[in-house]
Amino acid sequence: MTKESGDDLVPITEAAQLLNTTEEVVLMMLEKKELQGNNINGAWYVDRSSLDLCDISKTVETARQEGCGICGSSCGSGC
């Protein structure tokens, strides 16, 4: 899938697989602006180029310490 600007986008499911993490972590990363993406018709897509720049280990450690931000506490979902 591509945006009109030509940037390559991948669904969050694929982004999670590429980062070897969960969709919840990818959503958290989007919320914290650690990844770039767009919500298109209710579905999130991640800019493929931002996947190359992200530091997944830092994000996962922060999630373990602070909770994922989705459920408001340490959710135990692996993030």
mmCIF file of the N, C-alpha and C atoms, coordinates in Angstrom:
data_MODEL
# 
_entry.id   MODEL 
# 
loop_
_atom_site.group_PDB 
_atom_site.id 
_atom_site.type_symbol 
_atom_site.label_atom_id 
_atom_site.label_alt_id 
_atom_site.label_comp_id 
_atom_site.label_asym_id 
_atom_site.label_entity_id 
_atom_site.label_seq_id 
_atom_site.pdbx_PDB_ins_code 
_atom_site.Cartn_x 
_atom_site.Cartn_y 
_atom_site.Cartn_z 
_atom_site.occupancy 
_atom_site.B_iso_or_equiv 
_atom_site.pdbx_formal_charge 
_atom_site.auth_seq_id 
_atom_site.auth_comp_id 
_atom_site.auth_asym_id 
_atom_site.auth_atom_id 
_atom_site.pdbx_PDB_model_num 
ATOM 1   N N  . MET A 1 1  ? 0.841   -1.175 0.000  1.00 0.00 ? 1  MET A N  1 
ATOM 2   C CA . MET A 1 1  ? 0.000   0.000  0.000  1.00 0.00 ? 1  MET A CA 1 
ATOM 3   C C  . MET A 1 1  ? 0.881   1.231  0.000  1.00 0.00 ? 1  MET A C  1 
ATOM 4   N N  . THR A 1 2  ? 0.506   2.229  -0.754 1.00 0.00 ? 2  THR A N  1 
ATOM 5   C CA . THR A 1 2  ? 1.273   3.467  -0.778 1.00 0.00 ? 2  THR A CA 1 
ATOM 6   C C  . THR A 1 2  ? 0.344   4.643  -0.597 1.00 0.00 ? 2  THR A C  1 
ATOM 7   N N  . LYS A 1 3  ? 0.875   5.704  0.013  1.00 0.00 ? 3  LYS A N  1 
ATOM 8   C CA . LYS A 1 3  ? 0.162   6.963  0.117  1.00 0.00 ? 3  LYS A CA 1 
ATOM 9   C C  . LYS A 1 3  ? 0.315   7.712  -1.197 1.00 0.00 ? 3  LYS A C  1 
ATOM 10  N N  . GLU A 1 4  ? -0.465  8.761  -1.354 1.00 0.00 ? 4  GLU A N  1 
ATOM 11  C CA . GLU A 1 4  ? -0.359  9.556  -2.564 1.00 0.00 ? 4  GLU A CA 1 
ATOM 12  C C  . GLU A 1 4  ? 1.036   10.155 -2.717 1.00 0.00 ? 4  GLU A C  1 
ATOM 13  N N  . SER A 1 5  ? 1.690   10.466 -1.586 1.00 0.00 ? 5  SER A N  1 
ATOM 14  C CA . SER A 1 5  ? 3.026   11.055 -1.648 1.00 0.00 ? 5  SER A CA 1 
ATOM 15  C C  . SER A 1 5  ? 4.073   10.042 -2.080 1.00 0.00 ? 5  SER A C  1 
ATOM 16  N N  . GLY A 1 6  ? 3.702   8.745  -2.129 1.00 0.00 ? 6  GLY A N  1 
ATOM 17  C CA . GLY A 1 6  ? 4.622   7.726  -2.575 1.00 0.00 ? 6  GLY A CA 1 
ATOM 18  C C  . GLY A 1 6  ? 5.330   6.992  -1.460 1.00 0.00 ? 6  GLY A C  1 
ATOM 19  N N  . ASP A 1 7  ? 5.135   7.420  -0.213 1.00 0.00 ? 7  ASP A N  1 
ATOM 20  C CA . ASP A 1 7  ? 5.774   6.722  0.908  1.00 0.00 ? 7  ASP A CA 1 
ATOM 21  C C  . ASP A 1 7  ? 5.164   5.339  1.052  1.00 0.00 ? 7  ASP A C  1 
ATOM 22  N N  . ASP A 1 8  ? 5.994   4.366  1.311  1.00 0.00 ? 8  ASP A N  1 
ATOM 23  C CA . ASP A 1 8  ? 5.569   2.979  1.430  1.00 0.00 ? 8  ASP A CA 1 
ATOM 24  C C  . ASP A 1 8  ? 4.991   2.737  2.819  1.00 0.00 ? 8  ASP A C  1 
ATOM 25  N N  . LEU A 1 9  ? 3.777   2.231  2.902  1.00 0.00 ? 9  LEU A N  1 
ATOM 26  C CA . LEU A 1 9  ? 3.109   1.957  4.168  1.00 0.00 ? 9  LEU A CA 1 
ATOM 27  C C  . LEU A 1 9  ? 2.860   0.467  4.319  1.00 0.00 ? 9  LEU A C  1 
ATOM 28  N N  . VAL A 1 10 ? 2.961   -0.013 5.561  1.00 0.00 ? 10 VAL A N  1 
ATOM 29  C CA . VAL A 1 10 ? 2.653   -1.408 5.855  1.00 0.00 ? 10 VAL A CA 1 
ATOM 30  C C  . VAL A 1 10 ? 1.629   -1.450 6.975  1.00 0.00 ? 10 VAL A C  1 
ATOM 31  N N  . PRO A 1 11 ? 0.732   -2.438 6.989  1.00 0.00 ? 11 PRO A N  1 
ATOM 32  C CA . PRO A 1 11 ? -0.233  -2.580 8.073  1.00 0.00 ? 11 PRO A CA 1 
ATOM 33  C C  . PRO A 1 11 ? 0.499   -2.831 9.390  1.00 0.00 ? 11 PRO A C  1 
ATOM 34  N N  . ILE A 1 12 ? -0.135  -2.469 10.519 1.00 0.00 ? 12 ILE A N  1 
ATOM 35  C CA . ILE A 1 12 ? 0.548   -2.641 11.803 1.00 0.00 ? 12 ILE A CA 1 
ATOM 36  C C  . ILE A 1 12 ? 0.862   -4.103 12.080 1.00 0.00 ? 12 ILE A C  1 
ATOM 37  N N  . THR A 1 13 ? 0.063   -5.016 11.555 1.00 0.00 ? 13 THR A N  1 
ATOM 38  C CA . THR A 1 13 ? 0.358   -6.439 11.745 1.00 0.00 ? 13 THR A CA 1 
ATOM 39  C C  . THR A 1 13 ? 1.712   -6.780 11.143 1.00 0.00 ? 13 THR A C  1 
ATOM 40  N N  . GLU A 1 14 ? 1.953   -6.314 9.930  1.00 0.00 ? 14 GLU A N  1 
ATOM 41  C CA . GLU A 1 14 ? 3.234   -6.566 9.270  1.00 0.00 ? 14 GLU A CA 1 
ATOM 42  C C  . GLU A 1 14 ? 4.367   -5.824 9.974  1.00 0.00 ? 14 GLU A C  1 
ATOM 43  N N  . ALA A 1 15 ? 4.107   -4.577 10.404 1.00 0.00 ? 15 ALA A N  1 
ATOM 44  C CA . ALA A 1 15 ? 5.130   -3.815 11.125 1.00 0.00 ? 15 ALA A CA 1 
ATOM 45  C C  . ALA A 1 15 ? 5.538   -4.543 12.399 1.00 0.00 ? 15 ALA A C  1 
ATOM 46  N N  . ALA A 1 16 ? 4.561   -5.096 13.120 1.00 0.00 ? 16 ALA A N  1 
ATOM 47  C CA . ALA A 1 16 ? 4.857   -5.840 14.343 1.00 0.00 ? 16 ALA A CA 1 
ATOM 48  C C  . ALA A 1 16 ? 5.722   -7.063 14.029 1.00 0.00 ? 16 ALA A C  1 
ATOM 49  N N  . GLN A 1 17 ? 5.419   -7.751 12.960 1.00 0.00 ? 17 GLN A N  1 
ATOM 50  C CA . GLN A 1 17 ? 6.216   -8.917 12.567 1.00 0.00 ? 17 GLN A CA 1 
ATOM 51  C C  . GLN A 1 17 ? 7.637   -8.502 12.203 1.00 0.00 ? 17 GLN A C  1 
ATOM 52  N N  . LEU A 1 18 ? 7.776   -7.420 11.461 1.00 0.00 ? 18 LEU A N  1 
ATOM 53  C CA . LEU A 1 18 ? 9.097   -6.950 11.053 1.00 0.00 ? 18 LEU A CA 1 
ATOM 54  C C  . LEU A 1 18 ? 9.939   -6.519 12.251 1.00 0.00 ? 18 LEU A C  1 
ATOM 55  N N  . LEU A 1 19 ? 9.281   -5.996 13.293 1.00 0.00 ? 19 LEU A N  1 
ATOM 56  C CA . LEU A 1 19 ? 9.987   -5.554 14.495 1.00 0.00 ? 19 LEU A CA 1 
ATOM 57  C C  . LEU A 1 19 ? 10.068  -6.650 15.550 1.00 0.00 ? 19 LEU A C  1 
ATOM 58  N N  . ASN A 1 20 ? 9.455   -7.791 15.254 1.00 0.00 ? 20 ASN A N  1 
ATOM 59  C CA . ASN A 1 20 ? 9.439   -8.911 16.196 1.00 0.00 ? 20 ASN A CA 1 
ATOM 60  C C  . ASN A 1 20 ? 8.815   -8.500 17.532 1.00 0.00 ? 20 ASN A C  1 
ATOM 61  N N  . THR A 1 21 ? 7.642   -7.864 17.449 1.00 0.00 ? 21 THR A N  1 
ATOM 62  C CA . THR A 1 21 ? 6.933   -7.405 18.633 1.00 0.00 ? 21 THR A CA 1 
ATOM 63  C C  . THR A 1 21 ? 5.434   -7.537 18.397 1.00 0.00 ? 21 THR A C  1 
ATOM 64  N N  . THR A 1 22 ? 4.651   -6.895 19.242 1.00 0.00 ? 22 THR A N  1 
ATOM 65  C CA . THR A 1 22 ? 3.193   -6.986 19.149 1.00 0.00 ? 22 THR A CA 1 
ATOM 66  C C  . THR A 1 22 ? 2.598   -5.748 18.475 1.00 0.00 ? 22 THR A C  1 
ATOM 67  N N  . GLU A 1 23 ? 1.365   -5.885 18.036 1.00 0.00 ? 23 GLU A N  1 
ATOM 68  C CA . GLU A 1 23 ? 0.660   -4.741 17.460 1.00 0.00 ? 23 GLU A CA 1 
ATOM 69  C C  . GLU A 1 23 ? 0.478   -3.641 18.498 1.00 0.00 ? 23 GLU A C  1 
ATOM 70  N N  . GLU A 1 24 ? 0.297   -4.029 19.758 1.00 0.00 ? 24 GLU A N  1 
ATOM 71  C CA . GLU A 1 24 ? 0.128   -3.052 20.831 1.00 0.00 ? 24 GLU A CA 1 
ATOM 72  C C  . GLU A 1 24 ? 1.366   -2.175 20.966 1.00 0.00 ? 24 GLU A C  1 
ATOM 73  N N  . VAL A 1 25 ? 2.550   -2.783 20.868 1.00 0.00 ? 25 VAL A N  1 
ATOM 74  C CA . VAL A 1 25 ? 3.788   -2.011 20.947 1.00 0.00 ? 25 VAL A CA 1 
ATOM 75  C C  . VAL A 1 25 ? 3.897   -1.069 19.747 1.00 0.00 ? 25 VAL A C  1 
ATOM 76  N N  . VAL A 1 26 ? 3.519   -1.532 18.576 1.00 0.00 ? 26 VAL A N  1 
ATOM 77  C CA . VAL A 1 26 ? 3.561   -0.683 17.384 1.00 0.00 ? 26 VAL A CA 1 
ATOM 78  C C  . VAL A 1 26 ? 2.616   0.509  17.564 1.00 0.00 ? 26 VAL A C  1 
ATOM 79  N N  . LEU A 1 27 ? 1.427   0.276  18.088 1.00 0.00 ? 27 LEU A N  1 
ATOM 80  C CA . LEU A 1 27 ? 0.493   1.377  18.342 1.00 0.00 ? 27 LEU A CA 1 
ATOM 81  C C  . LEU A 1 27 ? 1.075   2.361  19.351 1.00 0.00 ? 27 LEU A C  1 
ATOM 82  N N  . MET A 1 28 ? 1.727   1.841  20.393 1.00 0.00 ? 28 MET A N  1 
ATOM 83  C CA . MET A 1 28 ? 2.357   2.700  21.384 1.00 0.00 ? 28 MET A CA 1 
ATOM 84  C C  . MET A 1 28 ? 3.452   3.540  20.730 1.00 0.00 ? 28 MET A C  1 
ATOM 85  N N  . MET A 1 29 ? 4.224   2.922  19.862 1.00 0.00 ? 29 MET A N  1 
ATOM 86  C CA . MET A 1 29 ? 5.292   3.636  19.172 1.00 0.00 ? 29 MET A CA 1 
ATOM 87  C C  . MET A 1 29 ? 4.732   4.725  18.262 1.00 0.00 ? 29 MET A C  1 
ATOM 88  N N  . LEU A 1 30 ? 3.618   4.458  17.627 1.00 0.00 ? 30 LEU A N  1 
ATOM 89  C CA . LEU A 1 30 ? 2.958   5.481  16.810 1.00 0.00 ? 30 LEU A CA 1 
ATOM 90  C C  . LEU A 1 30 ? 2.487   6.632  17.686 1.00 0.00 ? 30 LEU A C  1 
ATOM 91  N N  . GLU A 1 31 ? 1.905   6.306  18.830 1.00 0.00 ? 31 GLU A N  1 
ATOM 92  C CA . GLU A 1 31 ? 1.413   7.330  19.744 1.00 0.00 ? 31 GLU A CA 1 
ATOM 93  C C  . GLU A 1 31 ? 2.546   8.217  20.257 1.00 0.00 ? 31 GLU A C  1 
ATOM 94  N N  . LYS A 1 32 ? 3.696   7.606  20.527 1.00 0.00 ? 32 LYS A N  1 
ATOM 95  C CA . LYS A 1 32 ? 4.849   8.347  21.047 1.00 0.00 ? 32 LYS A CA 1 
ATOM 96  C C  . LYS A 1 32 ? 5.683   8.978  19.936 1.00 0.00 ? 32 LYS A C  1 
ATOM 97  N N  . LYS A 1 33 ? 5.232   8.845  18.694 1.00 0.00 ? 33 LYS A N  1 
ATOM 98  C CA . LYS A 1 33 ? 5.930   9.399  17.522 1.00 0.00 ? 33 LYS A CA 1 
ATOM 99  C C  . LYS A 1 33 ? 7.299   8.759  17.295 1.00 0.00 ? 33 LYS A C  1 
ATOM 100 N N  . GLU A 1 34 ? 7.477   7.523  17.797 1.00 0.00 ? 34 GLU A N  1 
ATOM 101 C CA . GLU A 1 34 ? 8.703   6.779  17.534 1.00 0.00 ? 34 GLU A CA 1 
ATOM 102 C C  . GLU A 1 34 ? 8.642   6.107  16.167 1.00 0.00 ? 34 GLU A C  1 
ATOM 103 N N  . LEU A 1 35 ? 7.442   5.954  15.659 1.00 0.00 ? 35 LEU A N  1 
ATOM 104 C CA . LEU A 1 35 ? 7.192   5.485  14.307 1.00 0.00 ? 35 LEU A CA 1 
ATOM 105 C C  . LEU A 1 35 ? 6.260   6.486  13.641 1.00 0.00 ? 35 LEU A C  1 
ATOM 106 N N  . GLN A 1 36 ? 6.327   6.569  12.332 1.00 0.00 ? 36 GLN A N  1 
ATOM 107 C CA . GLN A 1 36 ? 5.430   7.414  11.563 1.00 0.00 ? 36 GLN A CA 1 
ATOM 108 C C  . GLN A 1 36 ? 4.378   6.524  10.911 1.00 0.00 ? 36 GLN A C  1 
ATOM 109 N N  . GLY A 1 37 ? 3.149   6.989  10.893 1.00 0.00 ? 37 GLY A N  1 
ATOM 110 C CA . GLY A 1 37 ? 2.092   6.213  10.262 1.00 0.00 ? 37 GLY A CA 1 
ATOM 111 C C  . GLY A 1 37 ? 0.840   7.028  10.069 1.00 0.00 ? 37 GLY A C  1 
ATOM 112 N N  . ASN A 1 38 ? -0.152  6.385  9.478  1.00 0.00 ? 38 ASN A N  1 
ATOM 113 C CA . ASN A 1 38 ? -1.437  7.013  9.192  1.00 0.00 ? 38 ASN A CA 1 
ATOM 114 C C  . ASN A 1 38 ? -2.571  6.061  9.519  1.00 0.00 ? 38 ASN A C  1 
ATOM 115 N N  . ASN A 1 39 ? -3.675  6.629  9.965  1.00 0.00 ? 39 ASN A N  1 
ATOM 116 C CA . ASN A 1 39 ? -4.901  5.878  10.144 1.00 0.00 ? 39 ASN A CA 1 
ATOM 117 C C  . ASN A 1 39 ? -5.720  6.094  8.875  1.00 0.00 ? 39 ASN A C  1 
ATOM 118 N N  . ILE A 1 40 ? -5.912  5.034  8.121  1.00 0.00 ? 40 ILE A N  1 
ATOM 119 C CA . ILE A 1 40 ? -6.646  5.116  6.863  1.00 0.00 ? 40 ILE A CA 1 
ATOM 120 C C  . ILE A 1 40 ? -7.890  4.251  6.980  1.00 0.00 ? 40 ILE A C  1 
ATOM 121 N N  . ASN A 1 41 ? -9.042  4.899  6.948  1.00 0.00 ? 41 ASN A N  1 
ATOM 122 C CA . ASN A 1 41 ? -10.327 4.202  7.053  1.00 0.00 ? 41 ASN A CA 1 
ATOM 123 C C  . ASN A 1 41 ? -10.393 3.294  8.287  1.00 0.00 ? 41 ASN A C  1 
ATOM 124 N N  . GLY A 1 42 ? -9.865  3.784  9.408  1.00 0.00 ? 42 GLY A N  1 
ATOM 125 C CA . GLY A 1 42 ? -9.946  3.046  10.667 1.00 0.00 ? 42 GLY A CA 1 
ATOM 126 C C  . GLY A 1 42 ? -8.858  2.006  10.884 1.00 0.00 ? 42 GLY A C  1 
ATOM 127 N N  . ALA A 1 43 ? -7.926  1.871  9.953  1.00 0.00 ? 43 ALA A N  1 
ATOM 128 C CA . ALA A 1 43 ? -6.827  0.907  10.092 1.00 0.00 ? 43 ALA A CA 1 
ATOM 129 C C  . ALA A 1 43 ? -5.498  1.662  10.087 1.00 0.00 ? 43 ALA A C  1 
ATOM 130 N N  . TRP A 1 44 ? -4.601  1.258  10.981 1.00 0.00 ? 44 TRP A N  1 
ATOM 131 C CA . TRP A 1 44 ? -3.292  1.915  11.068 1.00 0.00 ? 44 TRP A CA 1 
ATOM 132 C C  . TRP A 1 44 ? -2.284  1.278  10.124 1.00 0.00 ? 44 TRP A C  1 
ATOM 133 N N  . TYR A 1 45 ? -1.489  2.148  9.499  1.00 0.00 ? 45 TYR A N  1 
ATOM 134 C CA . TYR A 1 45 ? -0.400  1.748  8.616  1.00 0.00 ? 45 TYR A CA 1 
ATOM 135 C C  . TYR A 1 45 ? 0.851   2.496  9.046  1.00 0.00 ? 45 TYR A C  1 
ATOM 136 N N  . VAL A 1 46 ? 1.987   1.824  8.958  1.00 0.00 ? 46 VAL A N  1 
ATOM 137 C CA . VAL A 1 46 ? 3.263   2.385  9.387  1.00 0.00 ? 46 VAL A CA 1 
ATOM 138 C C  . VAL A 1 46 ? 4.127   2.676  8.168  1.00 0.00 ? 46 VAL A C  1 
ATOM 139 N N  . ASP A 1 47 ? 4.757   3.839  8.187  1.00 0.00 ? 47 ASP A N  1 
ATOM 140 C CA . ASP A 1 47 ? 5.686   4.217  7.140  1.00 0.00 ? 47 ASP A CA 1 
ATOM 141 C C  . ASP A 1 47 ? 6.902   3.293  7.225  1.00 0.00 ? 47 ASP A C  1 
ATOM 142 N N  . ARG A 1 48 ? 7.142   2.536  6.171  1.00 0.00 ? 48 ARG A N  1 
ATOM 143 C CA . ARG A 1 48 ? 8.217   1.535  6.174  1.00 0.00 ? 48 ARG A CA 1 
ATOM 144 C C  . ARG A 1 48 ? 9.575   2.155  6.505  1.00 0.00 ? 48 ARG A C  1 
ATOM 145 N N  . SER A 1 49 ? 9.842   3.359  6.043  1.00 0.00 ? 49 SER A N  1 
ATOM 146 C CA . SER A 1 49 ? 11.141  3.982  6.310  1.00 0.00 ? 49 SER A CA 1 
ATOM 147 C C  . SER A 1 49 ? 11.342  4.256  7.799  1.00 0.00 ? 49 SER A C  1 
ATOM 148 N N  . SER A 1 50 ? 10.266  4.499  8.540  1.00 0.00 ? 50 SER A N  1 
ATOM 149 C CA . SER A 1 50 ? 10.426  4.739  9.979  1.00 0.00 ? 50 SER A CA 1 
ATOM 150 C C  . SER A 1 50 ? 10.749  3.450  10.724 1.00 0.00 ? 50 SER A C  1 
ATOM 151 N N  . LEU A 1 51 ? 10.424  2.291  10.142 1.00 0.00 ? 51 LEU A N  1 
ATOM 152 C CA . LEU A 1 51 ? 10.772  1.013  10.762 1.00 0.00 ? 51 LEU A CA 1 
ATOM 153 C C  . LEU A 1 51 ? 12.292  0.840  10.820 1.00 0.00 ? 51 LEU A C  1 
ATOM 154 N N  . ASP A 1 52 ? 12.978  1.329  9.790  1.00 0.00 ? 52 ASP A N  1 
ATOM 155 C CA . ASP A 1 52 ? 14.430  1.214  9.735  1.00 0.00 ? 52 ASP A CA 1 
ATOM 156 C C  . ASP A 1 52 ? 15.114  2.068  10.788 1.00 0.00 ? 52 ASP A C  1 
ATOM 157 N N  . LEU A 1 53 ? 14.436  3.123  11.243 1.00 0.00 ? 53 LEU A N  1 
ATOM 158 C CA . LEU A 1 53 ? 15.040  4.072  12.172 1.00 0.00 ? 53 LEU A CA 1 
ATOM 159 C C  . LEU A 1 53 ? 14.683  3.823  13.630 1.00 0.00 ? 53 LEU A C  1 
ATOM 160 N N  . CYS A 1 54 ? 13.734  2.943  13.896 1.00 0.00 ? 54 CYS A N  1 
ATOM 161 C CA . CYS A 1 54 ? 13.240  2.792  15.255 1.00 0.00 ? 54 CYS A CA 1 
ATOM 162 C C  . CYS A 1 54 ? 14.184  1.967  16.119 1.00 0.00 ? 54 CYS A C  1 
ATOM 163 N N  . ASP A 1 55 ? 14.105  2.213  17.437 1.00 0.00 ? 55 ASP A N  1 
ATOM 164 C CA . ASP A 1 55 ? 14.881  1.460  18.423 1.00 0.00 ? 55 ASP A CA 1 
ATOM 165 C C  . ASP A 1 55 ? 13.884  0.661  19.257 1.00 0.00 ? 55 ASP A C  1 
ATOM 166 N N  . ILE A 1 56 ? 13.540  -0.524 18.787 1.00 0.00 ? 56 ILE A N  1 
ATOM 167 C CA . ILE A 1 56 ? 12.516  -1.343 19.430 1.00 0.00 ? 56 ILE A CA 1 
ATOM 168 C C  . ILE A 1 56 ? 12.928  -1.740 20.841 1.00 0.00 ? 56 ILE A C  1 
ATOM 169 N N  . SER A 1 57 ? 14.200  -1.981 21.094 1.00 0.00 ? 57 SER A N  1 
ATOM 170 C CA . SER A 1 57 ? 14.617  -2.406 22.427 1.00 0.00 ? 57 SER A CA 1 
ATOM 171 C C  . SER A 1 57 ? 14.342  -1.324 23.462 1.00 0.00 ? 57 SER A C  1 
ATOM 172 N N  . LYS A 1 58 ? 14.563  -0.068 23.110 1.00 0.00 ? 58 LYS A N  1 
ATOM 173 C CA . LYS A 1 58 ? 14.278  1.043  24.023 1.00 0.00 ? 58 LYS A CA 1 
ATOM 174 C C  . LYS A 1 58 ? 12.780  1.136  24.298 1.00 0.00 ? 58 LYS A C  1 
ATOM 175 N N  . THR A 1 59 ? 11.967  0.998  23.283 1.00 0.00 ? 59 THR A N  1 
ATOM 176 C CA . THR A 1 59 ? 10.522  1.094  23.429 1.00 0.00 ? 59 THR A CA 1 
ATOM 177 C C  . THR A 1 59 ? 9.978   -0.029 24.295 1.00 0.00 ? 59 THR A C  1 
ATOM 178 N N  . VAL A 1 60 ? 10.455  -1.244 24.088 1.00 0.00 ? 60 VAL A N  1 
ATOM 179 C CA . VAL A 1 60 ? 9.979   -2.382 24.873 1.00 0.00 ? 60 VAL A CA 1 
ATOM 180 C C  . VAL A 1 60 ? 10.370  -2.210 26.331 1.00 0.00 ? 60 VAL A C  1 
ATOM 181 N N  . GLU A 1 61 ? 11.573  -1.751 26.608 1.00 0.00 ? 61 GLU A N  1 
ATOM 182 C CA . GLU A 1 61 ? 12.000  -1.537 27.996 1.00 0.00 ? 61 GLU A CA 1 
ATOM 183 C C  . GLU A 1 61 ? 11.154  -0.459 28.664 1.00 0.00 ? 61 GLU A C  1 
ATOM 184 N N  . THR A 1 62 ? 10.853  0.613  27.965 1.00 0.00 ? 62 THR A N  1 
ATOM 185 C CA . THR A 1 62 ? 9.996   1.667  28.505 1.00 0.00 ? 62 THR A CA 1 
ATOM 186 C C  . THR A 1 62 ? 8.606   1.125  28.800 1.00 0.00 ? 62 THR A C  1 
ATOM 187 N N  . ALA A 1 63 ? 8.075   0.310  27.913 1.00 0.00 ? 63 ALA A N  1 
ATOM 188 C CA . ALA A 1 63 ? 6.743   -0.264 28.114 1.00 0.00 ? 63 ALA A CA 1 
ATOM 189 C C  . ALA A 1 63 ? 6.724   -1.166 29.347 1.00 0.00 ? 63 ALA A C  1 
ATOM 190 N N  . ARG A 1 64 ? 7.780   -1.925 29.544 1.00 0.00 ? 64 ARG A N  1 
ATOM 191 C CA . ARG A 1 64 ? 7.843   -2.800 30.714 1.00 0.00 ? 64 ARG A CA 1 
ATOM 192 C C  . ARG A 1 64 ? 7.870   -1.984 32.001 1.00 0.00 ? 64 ARG A C  1 
ATOM 193 N N  . GLN A 1 65 ? 8.556   -0.861 31.988 1.00 0.00 ? 65 GLN A N  1 
ATOM 194 C CA . GLN A 1 65 ? 8.683   -0.036 33.175 1.00 0.00 ? 65 GLN A CA 1 
ATOM 195 C C  . GLN A 1 65 ? 7.434   0.790  33.435 1.00 0.00 ? 65 GLN A C  1 
ATOM 196 N N  . GLU A 1 66 ? 6.828   1.332  32.392 1.00 0.00 ? 66 GLU A N  1 
ATOM 197 C CA . GLU A 1 66 ? 5.734   2.284  32.534 1.00 0.00 ? 66 GLU A CA 1 
ATOM 198 C C  . GLU A 1 66 ? 4.365   1.714  32.200 1.00 0.00 ? 66 GLU A C  1 
ATOM 199 N N  . GLY A 1 67 ? 4.285   0.543  31.617 1.00 0.00 ? 67 GLY A N  1 
ATOM 200 C CA . GLY A 1 67 ? 3.040   0.037  31.097 1.00 0.00 ? 67 GLY A CA 1 
ATOM 201 C C  . GLY A 1 67 ? 2.892   0.460  29.646 1.00 0.00 ? 67 GLY A C  1 
ATOM 202 N N  . CYS A 1 68 ? 2.026   -0.187 28.952 1.00 0.00 ? 68 CYS A N  1 
ATOM 203 C CA . CYS A 1 68 ? 1.938   0.052  27.512 1.00 0.00 ? 68 CYS A CA 1 
ATOM 204 C C  . CYS A 1 68 ? 1.218   1.337  27.148 1.00 0.00 ? 68 CYS A C  1 
ATOM 205 N N  . GLY A 1 69 ? 0.472   1.912  28.092 1.00 0.00 ? 69 GLY A N  1 
ATOM 206 C CA . GLY A 1 69 ? -0.269  3.123  27.776 1.00 0.00 ? 69 GLY A CA 1 
ATOM 207 C C  . GLY A 1 69 ? -1.606  2.840  27.130 1.00 0.00 ? 69 GLY A C  1 
ATOM 208 N N  . ILE A 1 70 ? -1.805  1.629  26.695 1.00 0.00 ? 70 ILE A N  1 
ATOM 209 C CA . ILE A 1 70 ? -3.077  1.259  26.102 1.00 0.00 ? 70 ILE A CA 1 
ATOM 210 C C  . ILE A 1 70 ? -4.049  0.868  27.214 1.00 0.00 ? 70 ILE A C  1 
ATOM 211 N N  . CYS A 1 71 ? -3.573  0.021  28.117 1.00 0.00 ? 71 CYS A N  1 
ATOM 212 C CA . CYS A 1 71 ? -4.437  -0.423 29.201 1.00 0.00 ? 71 CYS A CA 1 
ATOM 213 C C  . CYS A 1 71 ? -4.202  0.357  30.487 1.00 0.00 ? 71 CYS A C  1 
ATOM 214 N N  . GLY A 1 72 ? -3.169  1.203  30.523 1.00 0.00 ? 72 GLY A N  1 
ATOM 215 C CA . GLY A 1 72 ? -2.916  2.026  31.678 1.00 0.00 ? 72 GLY A CA 1 
ATOM 216 C C  . GLY A 1 72 ? -2.041  1.386  32.748 1.00 0.00 ? 72 GLY A C  1 
ATOM 217 N N  . SER A 1 73 ? -1.597  0.174  32.534 1.00 0.00 ? 73 SER A N  1 
ATOM 218 C CA . SER A 1 73 ? -0.721  -0.472 33.504 1.00 0.00 ? 73 SER A CA 1 
ATOM 219 C C  . SER A 1 73 ? 0.121   -1.521 32.790 1.00 0.00 ? 73 SER A C  1 
ATOM 220 N N  . SER A 1 74 ? 0.943   -2.206 33.537 1.00 0.00 ? 74 SER A N  1 
ATOM 221 C CA . SER A 1 74 ? 1.717   -3.293 32.933 1.00 0.00 ? 74 SER A CA 1 
ATOM 222 C C  . SER A 1 74 ? 0.739   -4.369 32.486 1.00 0.00 ? 74 SER A C  1 
ATOM 223 N N  . CYS A 1 75 ? 0.564   -4.469 31.215 1.00 0.00 ? 75 CYS A N  1 
ATOM 224 C CA . CYS A 1 75 ? -0.494  -5.322 30.687 1.00 0.00 ? 75 CYS A CA 1 
ATOM 225 C C  . CYS A 1 75 ? -0.084  -6.774 30.521 1.00 0.00 ? 75 CYS A C  1 
ATOM 226 N N  . GLY A 1 76 ? 1.214   -7.038 30.516 1.00 0.00 ? 76 GLY A N  1 
ATOM 227 C CA . GLY A 1 76 ? 1.654   -8.417 30.366 1.00 0.00 ? 76 GLY A CA 1 
ATOM 228 C C  . GLY A 1 76 ? 1.460   -8.973 28.969 1.00 0.00 ? 76 GLY A C  1 
ATOM 229 N N  . SER A 1 77 ? 1.246   -8.108 27.995 1.00 0.00 ? 77 SER A N  1 
ATOM 230 C CA . SER A 1 77 ? 1.013   -8.591 26.638 1.00 0.00 ? 77 SER A CA 1 
ATOM 231 C C  . SER A 1 77 ? 2.312   -8.843 25.883 1.00 0.00 ? 77 SER A C  1 
ATOM 232 N N  . GLY A 1 78 ? 3.419   -8.722 26.585 1.00 0.00 ? 78 GLY A N  1 
ATOM 233 C CA . GLY A 1 78 ? 4.692   -8.951 25.926 1.00 0.00 ? 78 GLY A CA 1 
ATOM 234 C C  . GLY A 1 78 ? 5.360   -7.668 25.475 1.00 0.00 ? 78 GLY A C  1 
ATOM 235 N N  . CYS A 1 79 ? 4.726   -6.557 25.714 1.00 0.00 ? 79 CYS A N  1 
ATOM 236 C CA . CYS A 1 79 ? 5.327   -5.283 25.306 1.00 0.00 ? 79 CYS A CA 1 
ATOM 237 C C  . CYS A 1 79 ? 6.193   -4.707 26.401 1.00 0.00 ? 79 CYS A C  1 
# 
